[in-house]
């Protein structure tokens, strides 16, 4: 129930439509209850019976009564179909709109969660939750929840009519229900548990496949196909076993309903016939009982069929709610203000302390200032926290103690949107979306860039000549993740995008890692051009690139171990001198 309550805010805007759908469903149920009655009148008043048993009230012409009964049956069927159609369409519309909002909110929430969360999560599993789990909820609402509600209404109405006609015969008909309720309760709990496990297995399967396909080149070159096949087959086998177990439980529940329904029908046929022979009920009444009994157990049989689907949907809902309730996102402070339009770009780290979520200490009192239009390279041993420094400056994490300031203002006092709009970031793995080069250059811009601006940015990034050599130039479509570009071209495209943003601060994280000498030279030329006149923080292992900067800061032991230009650090014989000599 707690899971269902979590979705209550999404229902509020659709209360009127849902009430209308329920009313249509109730009217559809009433028409279903009315369908057997014309047959009762035909059997009791039209079909010839011995005079002694003929009802006294049959003064209407038999053919007229037959025509009225046939017309009444047709009308009941047509009205039931119409009302059920209205209910189905409204439920489907509400379900699709409501769960589209859930998916949008979940996607927005995922984007707001911290980098630490995403580092620990598997992308394939998150994708399954976002797409498949929400899709299962949408499907279950229309194909399981609404039919189940209709069946409950039919079930309750038919029991009421049967008790009104003959309570003794009704009790005989419903005798198997307590056993059926206990059985369905036990099996449904087991089905839900299996479904929850199966969804987890499917998430693991999606994660395994996405990881392999994302690194397919490495898989092939390292000859890992057999190893990854075994990993995938193992995950697939586990998911298959849970699916078979769920199908077996569902089939057992459905067949149990069939057997118990058969027992109820046997009891009604036997005891009901005795009631007719004793003239306590008419043959038409017995027909009503048999028809209702058939329809009474159909909702229960339907429940058995929908139980597995609803159990899977509940398991999916739990996984969706688990994500929605995670709350480690970096957010605006109360009273945060937009960054001023005239920022100069002075970036200051004061007594910064930070540790990862697993408790690993990264910074323990780090101090560093990058002045306006100064280019500072951050170097140091692997794991020293160089990339973490860039993440803190962008508020992808928040410091535990100390401050990071931009032009003297604590960055936590600035809105996230305005802070990140003031900083251009070039990551080690540039974001390249499926689309044209023009679209990718303008990605993230808050304005429409002119052709001249795009060309200037491309020239600055030493990319224009390459783009114009392509048949479609700036309108050339790029493959997913920029697979048709080289590593250096992807980096230069990212640098051109950074130039277009015209921010006072530029942060680059390992821009030349993994590039050959020629590509690295092109990227370095682009960095020199794009960083001109901007406060630049360069995270790098490339000591030659670091030496081109105005100043170098070496991070080690959770703090800045040394700072100065390349010549002074070499003369001091510190980490830079040792690294260059090794």
C-alpha positions in Angstrom: 0.0 0.0 0.0 2.9 2.4 0.7 4.0 1.9 -2.9 0.6 2.7 -4.2 0.3 5.8 -1.9 3.5 7.1 -3.5 1.6 7.5 -6.8 -1.3 9.3 -5.3 -0.1 12.8 -6.4 -0.2 11.6 -10.0 -3.8 10.6 -9.7 -5.2 13.9 -8.3 -5.5 15.7 -11.6 -7.6 12.8 -13.0 -10.2 12.2 -10.2 -13.1 13.4 -12.3 -12.2 11.2 -15.3 -11.6 8.2 -13.1 -15.0 8.7 -11.4 -16.7 8.8 -14.8 -14.8 5.7 -15.8 -16.0 3.9 -12.6 -19.6 5.0 -13.3 -19.4 3.6 -16.8 -17.9 0.4 -15.4 -20.8 0.1 -12.8 -23.4 0.6 -15.6 -21.6 -2.0 -17.7 -21.8 -4.4 -14.7 -25.5 -3.8 -14.3 -26.0 -4.6 -18.0 -24.0 -7.8 -17.5 -26.3 -8.7 -14.5 -29.4 -8.1 -16.6 -28.3 -10.3 -19.6 -29.5 -13.7 -18.2 -33.0 -12.4 -17.2 -34.6 -12.4 -20.7 -33.6 -16.1 -20.9 -35.4 -16.7 -17.5 -38.6 -15.1 -18.8 -38.4 -17.2 -22.0 -37.9 -20.4 -20.1 -40.6 -19.7 -17.5 -43.3 -18.0 -19.7 -42.7 -18.9 -23.3 -41.4 -22.5 -23.4 -44.4 -24.9 -23.1 -44.7 -26.4 -19.6 -47.5 -28.5 -17.9 -50.5 -26.2 -17.1 -50.1 -26.9 -13.4 -46.7 -25.3 -13.3 -47.4 -22.4 -15.7 -46.9 -19.0 -14.0 -50.2 -17.2 -13.3 -48.8 -13.9 -14.5 -48.1 -15.0 -18.1 -51.0 -13.2 -19.7 -48.8 -11.6 -22.4 -48.8 -13.1 -25.8 -45.8 -15.6 -25.9 -44.5 -14.3 -29.2 -44.6 -10.7 -28.0 -42.9 -11.7 -24.8 -40.2 -13.5 -26.8 -39.7 -10.4 -29.0 -39.4 -8.2 -25.9 -36.9 -10.6 -24.3 -34.8 -10.8 -27.4 -34.9 -7.0 -27.8 -34.0 -6.6 -24.1 -31.1 -9.0 -24.3 -29.8 -7.2 -27.4 -30.1 -3.8 -25.7 -28.3 -5.1 -22.6 -25.4 -6.5 -24.7 -25.1 -3.2 -26.7 -25.2 -1.0 -23.6 -22.7 -3.2 -21.8 -20.3 -3.0 -24.7 -20.7 0.8 -25.0 -20.2 1.4 -21.2 -17.2 -0.9 -21.1 -15.7 0.8 -24.2 -16.0 4.2 -22.4 -14.5 2.8 -19.2 -11.6 1.2 -21.1 -10.8 4.3 -23.1 -10.9 6.6 -20.1 -8.8 4.3 -18.0 -6.3 3.9 -20.8 -6.1 7.7 -21.3 -5.6 8.4 -17.6 -3.1 5.6 -17.2 -1.0 6.7 -20.1 -1.0 10.4 -19.1 -0.3 9.6 -15.4 2.5 7.2 -16.1 4.0 9.4 -18.7 4.4 12.0 -15.9 5.9 9.3 -13.7 8.5 8.5 -16.4 9.3 12.1 -17.0 9.7 12.8 -13.3 11.8 9.7 -12.9 14.1 10.7 -15.8 14.4 14.3 -14.3 15.1 12.8 -10.9 17.8 10.4 -12.3 19.5 13.4 -13.9 19.5 15.2 -10.6 21.1 12.4 -8.5 24.7 12.7 -7.6 27.6 11.4 -9.6 28.3 9.1 -6.7 25.0 7.4 -7.1 25.5 6.9 -10.9 29.1 5.6 -10.3 27.6 2.8 -8.1 24.6 2.1 -10.3 24.4 0.0 -13.5 23.2 1.9 -16.5 21.3 -1.1 -17.9 19.3 -1.6 -14.7 18.4 2.1 -14.5 17.2 2.0 -18.2 15.1 -1.0 -17.4 13.5 0.8 -14.5 12.9 4.0 -16.6 11.5 2.3 -19.7 10.4 -1.2 -19.0 9.2 -1.0 -15.4 7.1 2.2 -16.0 5.8 0.5 -19.2 4.8 -2.5 -17.2 2.9 -0.3 -14.8 1.1 1.4 -17.8 0.2 -2.0 -19.3 -1.0 -3.4 -16.0 -3.3 -0.5 -15.3 -5.2 -1.0 -18.5 -5.0 -4.7 -19.1 -5.1 -5.9 -15.5 -6.3 -3.3 -12.9 -9.4 -2.2 -14.9 -10.6 -5.7 -15.8 -10.0 -6.7 -12.2 -12.1 -3.9 -10.9 -14.8 -4.8 -13.4 -14.7 -8.4 -12.2 -15.0 -7.3 -8.6 -18.1 -5.4 -9.4 -19.6 -8.3 -11.3 -18.7 -10.7 -8.6 -20.3 -8.6 -5.9 -23.5 -7.9 -8.0 -24.0 -11.5 -8.9 -23.6 -12.7 -5.3 -26.2 -10.2 -4.2 -28.7 -11.3 -6.8 -28.2 -15.0 -6.1 -28.7 -14.4 -2.3 -31.9 -12.5 -3.2 -33.2 -15.4 -5.4 -32.5 -18.3 -3.0 -30.0 -17.9 -0.2 -29.6 -21.6 0.4 -28.7 -22.3 -3.2 -26.4 -19.3 -3.2 -24.5 -20.7 -0.2 -24.1 -24.0 -2.0 -22.7 -22.2 -5.0 -20.3 -20.1 -3.0 -19.1 -22.9 -0.7 -15.7 -23.3 -2.4 -14.9 -19.5 -2.1 -13.2 -19.6 1.4 -10.8 -22.3 0.1 -10.2 -20.4 -3.1 -9.5 -17.2 -1.2 -6.9 -18.8 1.1 -5.3 -20.5 -1.9 -5.1 -17.4 -4.0 -3.8 -15.4 -1.1 -0.9 -17.8 -0.6 0.0 -18.2 -4.3 -0.3 -14.5 -5.0 2.3 -13.7 -2.3 4.6 -16.3 -3.9 4.0 -14.9 -7.4 4.8 -11.4 -6.2 8.1 -12.6 -4.7 9.0 -14.4 -7.8 8.1 -11.4 -10.0 10.2 -9.1 -7.8 13.2 -11.4 -8.2 12.6 -11.7 -12.0 12.6 -7.9 -12.4 16.0 -7.8 -10.6 17.3 -10.5 -12.9 16.1 -8.6 -15.9 17.9 -5.5 -14.7 21.1 -7.5 -14.3 20.6 -8.9 -17.8 20.2 -5.5 -19.3 23.2 -4.2 -17.4 25.4 -7.0 -18.6 24.3 -6.6 -22.3 24.7 -2.8 -22.2 28.2 -3.0 -20.7 29.3 -5.5 -23.3 27.8 -3.7 -26.3 29.2 -0.3 -25.1 32.7 -1.8 -25.1 32.3 -4.1 -28.0 35.6 -3.1 -29.7 37.5 -4.0 -26.5 35.5 -7.2 -26.1 36.5 -8.3 -29.7 40.1 -7.2 -29.6 40.7 -8.9 -26.2 38.9 -12.1 -27.3 36.4 -11.8 -24.5 33.4 -13.1 -26.5 33.3 -16.5 -24.8 33.7 -14.9 -21.3 30.9 -12.4 -21.9 28.7 -15.1 -23.5 29.0 -17.1 -20.3 28.2 -14.1 -18.1 25.2 -13.2 -20.2 24.0 -16.9 -20.4 24.3 -17.2 -16.7 22.1 -14.1 -16.1 19.7 -15.2 -18.8 19.4 -18.7 -17.2 18.6 -17.2 -13.8 15.9 -14.9 -15.4 14.5 -17.9 -17.3 14.2 -20.0 -14.1 12.3 -17.2 -12.3 10.0 -16.8 -15.3 9.2 -20.6 -15.4 8.6 -20.6 -11.6 6.2 -17.6 -12.0 4.3 -19.3 -14.9 4.0 -22.5 -12.9 2.5 -20.7 -9.9 0.1 -18.7 -12.1 -1.0 -21.9 -14.0 -1.6 -23.6 -10.6 -3.8 -20.8 -9.4 -5.8 -20.7 -12.6 -6.4 -24.4 -12.6 -7.3 -24.4 -8.9 -10.0 -21.9 -9.8 -11.3 -24.1 -12.5 -11.6 -27.1 -10.2 -13.3 -25.3 -7.4 -15.7 -23.6 -9.9 -16.5 -27.0 -11.2 -17.3 -28.2 -7.7 -19.6 -25.2 -7.2 -21.4 -25.9 -10.4 -21.9 -29.6 -9.5 -23.4 -28.5 -6.2 -25.8 -26.0 -7.9 -26.9 -28.4 -10.5 -27.7 -31.1 -8.0 -29.3 -29.0 -5.2 -30.9 -26.6 -7.7 -32.6 -29.4 -9.6 -34.1 -30.7 -6.3 -35.3 -27.1 -5.6 -37.0 -27.0 -9.0 -38.6 -30.4 -8.5 -39.9 -29.2 -5.1 -41.3 -26.1 -6.9 -39.3 -23.8 -4.6 -37.7 -22.1 -7.6 -38.5 -22.0 -11.3 -36.4 -23.5 -14.1 -35.6 -19.9 -15.1 -34.3 -19.2 -11.6 -32.0 -22.2 -11.9 -30.8 -20.9 -15.3 -30.0 -17.6 -13.6 -28.0 -19.4 -11.0 -26.0 -21.5 -13.5 -25.3 -18.4 -15.6 -24.4 -16.3 -12.7 -22.2 -19.0 -11.2 -20.3 -19.3 -14.5 -19.8 -15.5 -14.5 -19.2 -15.4 -10.7 -16.1 -17.7 -11.0 -14.9 -16.0 -14.1 -13.9 -12.9 -12.2 -12.0 -15.2 -9.8 -10.4 -17.0 -12.7 -9.6 -13.6 -14.2 -8.0 -12.6 -10.9 -5.8 -15.7 -11.1 -4.8 -14.6 -14.6 -4.2 -11.0 -13.6 -2.5 -11.8 -10.3 0.8 -12.6 -12.0 0.6 -9.5 -14.1 -0.3 -7.3 -11.1 2.4 -8.9 -9.0 5.0 -8.1 -11.7 3.6 -4.6 -11.9 3.9 -4.2 -8.1 7.5 -5.4 -8.3 8.1 -2.8 -11.0 6.4 -0.1 -9.0 8.6 -0.9 -6.0 11.7 -0.5 -8.2 10.4 2.8 -9.6 9.5 4.2 -6.2 12.9 3.1 -4.9 14.5 5.4 -7.4 12.0 8.3 -6.9 12.7 8.2 -3.1 16.5 8.4 -3.4 17.5 11.8 -2.2 21.2 12.4 -2.6 20.8 15.0 -5.3 22.8 18.3 -5.1 20.2 21.1 -4.9 19.9 24.8 -4.6 20.3 26.2 -1.2 17.3 28.2 0.2 17.8 31.8 -1.0 20.4 30.9 -3.7 20.8 33.7 -6.2 21.6 33.6 -9.9 25.3 34.3 -10.7 26.0 37.9 -11.7 26.3 38.6 -15.4 29.7 40.3 -15.0 31.6 37.4 -13.5 35.4 37.7 -13.8 36.1 34.0 -13.2 38.3 33.9 -10.1 37.9 30.4 -8.6 39.0 29.7 -5.0 39.1 26.5 -3.0 39.4 27.3 0.7 40.1 24.5 3.3 38.2 22.0 1.2 37.4 18.6 2.8 35.7 15.8 0.9 35.3 12.1 1.1 33.5 9.6 -1.3 30.3 7.9 -0.1 32.3 4.8 0.7 34.3 6.9 3.2 37.5 7.2 1.2 39.1 10.5 2.1 40.0 12.7 -0.9 40.7 16.2 0.3 41.8 17.2 3.8 42.1 21.0 3.9 42.9 21.8 0.2 43.6 25.4 -0.7 43.9 26.7 -4.3 43.2 29.9 -6.1 42.9 30.3 -9.9 42.9 34.0 -10.8 41.0 35.7 -13.6 42.2 34.6 -17.0 44.9 32.4 -15.5 45.5 28.9 -16.8 46.3 26.4 -14.0 47.2 22.8 -14.6 46.3 20.3 -11.8 48.6 17.3 -11.8 49.5 14.6 -9.3 49.5 10.8 -8.8 46.5 8.7 -9.9 43.7 8.7 -7.3 44.8 12.0 -5.8 41.5 13.6 -6.6 42.2 15.7 -9.6 38.9 14.9 -11.4 37.1 15.2 -8.1 38.3 18.8 -7.9 36.6 19.6 -11.2 33.4 17.9 -10.0 33.4 20.0 -6.8 33.8 23.2 -8.8 30.8 22.3 -10.8 28.8 21.2 -7.7 28.4 17.6 -9.0 29.4 17.0 -5.3 29.2 19.3 -2.4 32.2 19.8 0.0 31.9 18.4 3.5 33.8 21.3 5.0 35.3 24.5 3.6 34.2 26.6 0.6 34.6 26.9 -3.1 34.1 30.5 -4.3 33.6 32.1 -7.6 34.5 35.8 -7.6 34.4 35.6 -3.8 30.9 34.1 -3.7 30.3 30.6 -2.2 29.1 28.6 -5.2 26.4 27.1 -2.9 24.9 30.5 -2.7 24.5 30.5 -6.5 21.7 28.6 -8.3 23.0 25.4 -9.9 21.7 26.5 -13.3 23.5 29.8 -13.2 26.7 28.3 -11.8 26.9 25.6 -14.5 26.0 28.2 -17.1 29.1 30.1 -16.0 31.5 27.2 -16.4 32.3 25.4 -19.7 33.3 21.8 -19.0 35.2 19.5 -21.4 35.2 16.0 -20.0 37.5 13.2 -20.8 34.7 11.4 -22.6 32.8 14.1 -24.5 29.1 13.9 -24.8 28.2 13.3 -28.5 24.5 12.9 -29.2 23.0 11.3 -32.3 22.3 14.2 -34.6 24.2 16.6 -36.9 27.5 18.3 -36.1 25.6 21.6 -36.0 23.2 20.2 -33.3 26.1 18.9 -31.3 28.1 22.1 -31.4 25.0 24.1 -30.1 24.2 21.5 -27.4 23.5 23.2 -24.1 23.4 26.7 -25.6 20.7 29.0 -24.2 20.5 30.8 -27.6 20.4 30.1 -31.3 24.0 30.2 -32.6 24.5 31.7 -36.1 26.5 30.0 -38.8 29.3 32.5 -38.3 29.5 31.7 -34.6 29.6 28.0 -35.3 32.3 28.4 -37.9 34.4 30.6 -35.5 34.1 28.0 -32.8 35.1 25.2 -35.1 38.1 27.2 -36.4 39.2 27.9 -32.8 39.0 24.2 -32.1 40.9 23.3 -35.3 37.9 21.5 -36.6 36.5 23.6 -39.4 38.6 22.1 -42.2 37.6 18.6 -41.2 33.9 19.5 -41.1 34.0 21.3 -44.5 35.7 18.2 -46.0 32.5 16.1 -45.3 29.9 15.9 -48.0 27.2 17.5 -45.8 29.5 19.8 -43.8 27.9 21.0 -40.6 24.8 19.1 -41.4 26.6 15.7 -41.3 24.8 13.2 -39.1 27.0 11.7 -36.4 26.5 8.1 -35.1 25.6 7.4 -31.5 28.4 8.6 -29.1 30.2 10.0 -32.0 31.4 6.6 -33.2 32.2 7.9 -36.7 34.7 10.5 -35.2 38.2 9.9 -33.9 39.0 10.6 -30.3 40.8 13.8 -31.2 37.8 15.0 -33.3 35.4 14.3 -30.5 37.6 16.3 -28.1 37.9 19.2 -30.5 34.1 19.2 -31.1 33.7 19.4 -27.3 36.2 22.3 -27.2 34.3 24.1 -29.9 31.1 23.7 -27.9 32.9 25.1 -24.8 34.0 28.2 -26.9 30.4 28.8 -28.0 29.3 29.0 -24.4 31.6 32.0 -23.8 31.8 31.4 -20.1 34.3 33.1 -17.8 35.5 29.7 -16.5 36.8 26.7 -18.5 37.5 23.3 -16.9 39.1 20.5 -18.8 39.4 17.0 -17.5 42.2 14.9 -19.2 41.5 16.3 -22.7 44.5 14.5 -24.3 44.2 11.1 -22.6 44.2 8.2 -25.1 45.1 10.3 -28.1 48.0 9.7 -30.5 50.7 12.4 -30.8 49.1 14.0 -33.9 45.6 14.1 -32.4 46.9 15.4 -29.1 48.8 18.2 -30.9 45.6 19.3 -32.6 43.7 19.2 -29.3 46.4 21.2 -27.6 46.3 23.9 -30.3 42.5 24.0 -29.8 42.9 24.3 -26.0 45.3 27.2 -26.4 42.8 29.0 -28.7 39.6 28.2 -26.7 41.1 29.0 -23.3 42.4 32.5 -24.3 41.1 35.2 -22.0 39.3 32.7 -19.7 40.0 31.3 -16.2 41.1 27.8 -17.0 41.5 24.8 -14.7 43.2 21.9 -16.6 43.2 18.4 -15.1 45.9 16.4 -16.8 48.5 13.6 -16.6 50.2 15.1 -19.6 53.2 16.9 -18.1 54.1 18.6 -21.4 50.6 20.1 -21.6 50.7 21.1 -18.0 54.0 23.0 -18.6 52.2 25.2 -21.2 50.0 26.6 -18.4 50.7 29.8 -16.4 50.9 27.7 -13.2 50.9 24.1 -12.1 49.4 22.8 -8.8 50.3 19.3 -7.7 47.7 17.5 -5.6 48.9 14.8 -3.2 47.9 13.6 0.2 44.5 15.5 0.1 46.0 18.9 -0.4 48.1 21.1 -2.8 51.6 19.8 -2.3 53.4 22.3 -4.6 52.4 25.2 -6.9 54.3 27.4 -9.3 55.3 27.5 -12.9 57.0 24.5 -14.6 60.6 26.0 -14.2 60.2 26.7 -10.5 58.7 23.2 -9.8 61.5 21.5 -11.7 64.1 23.4 -9.7 62.4 22.5 -6.4 62.8 18.8 -7.2 59.2 18.0 -6.2 56.6 15.6 -7.7 56.8 17.2 -11.2 60.6 16.8 -11.4 60.4 13.2 -10.2 57.6 12.4 -12.6 59.4 13.9 -15.6 62.6 12.1 -14.7 60.9 8.7 -14.4 
